Amino acid sequence: MHTKKVVILYASCGAGHYTAAQAIAERFAAQSMAVEIKDILDFAPSWYKRIYRDGYYFLIRKMPWLWGFLYRSSERKGRVTILDQWVRLWETNLFRDFYRFLDEAKPNLVIATHFLPGSLLAGTNRGFKFMVVVTDYYAHSLWLSERTDQYFVASEEVKGNLVDRGVNSEIIAVTGIPIKPVPGRKSPMADNNVLGIDPAVFKVLLLSGAGGSGRLAAIIKSLEKYAGSLQLIVSTGIDQKLLQDLRSKFATSKLHLKLIDFNTPVYPYFQAVDLVITKPGGLTITECMAFGLPLLMVNVIPGQEEGNAEYMREKRAGILVKDLRRLPVIVGELMKDRLELAEMGARAMQAAPKNSAQAMFKIAQAVLKN
């Protein structure tokens, strides 16, 4: 039997696209497919990759209002414009190595967890099936590509976004956003020695996002009032400078504080904590839902994260905290009201997708047979 070749494309701006790509790759490889994961930005000139990736991190950290403006202004309202065509032509010239790679690799299937490959493949026909995984709970028009054979989306609401934009509902599957297998919640006593936390004390996990963005120092400072009754585990993502700065700043803090970075597996902490404070990235909130964890959503990036936060708010599994001065008050209320905390977690678990990558594999099998 001929082994199917699958290329999975992500973009190295934000960790979620890569996390989704990994989850899909593991599932497809387990089903005897030959899988290769590629960063689409590696096919572009180094200066373009640097501007694309570092520019994204700069904007969401320093000028989120500008990112929000660019996000909304790039929303396509109708047909492809002349400007869109010129941008596409420019990108086609920049990504010649990408087309060369596809011609040499000859995949049967290409899956994208970022919107850029869809733009690059629009108007092309290289003999493979092309599938797009929308990694947020709102579908911006950038995800649209006439080259797409199948869309995988997080929810019925996202499917509605695409249908409203003219996409055939028959090629949209509501699978949920793919994440790695979740081991499930452990008992309160599990791994407390390994993780260095006290199972008898309220535990909060604070996530900064892959780029280390977010006003972590201010959040930690605001929660110091709960020293002795709260444990705070903080992940600084890839930002090593932020990690060292926080270690220095809070070296004498009376708060039970543990600082970790992206090298430390976060799933064991998901299993152990009572509450997560985070920016609402698409993959992050999906993982939290899978663990049945209630969320406090802070530092929301205008644009895609607003849609993610709205989804969690509608499911009553997360609370959007617009004013950080309110954060310690809300944390204190949840520490006292364990019933509400448990109900939020139960609603999160109920909204969580089940076996997304496996569902994608079955659909891909059917599409490849046609």
Secondary structure, 3 states (H helix, E strand, C coil): CCCCEEEEEECCCCCHHHHHHHHHHHHHHHCCCEEEEEEHHHHCCHHHHHHHHHHHHHHHHHCHHHHHHHHHHCCCCCCCCHHHHHHHHHHHHHCHHHHHHHHHHCCCEEEECCCHHHHHHCCCCCCCEEEEECCCCCCCHHHCCCCCCEEEECCHHHHHHHHHCCCCHHHEEECCCCCCCCCCCCCCCCCHHHHCCCCCCEEEEEECCCCCCCCHHHHHHHHHHHECCEEEEEECCCCHHHHHHHHHHCCCCCCEEEEECCCCCCHHHHHHCCEEEECCCHHHHHHHHHCCCCEEECCCCCCHHHHHHHHHHHCCCEEECCCHHHHHHHHHHHHHCHHHHHHHHHHHHHHCCCCHHHHHHHHHHHHHHC
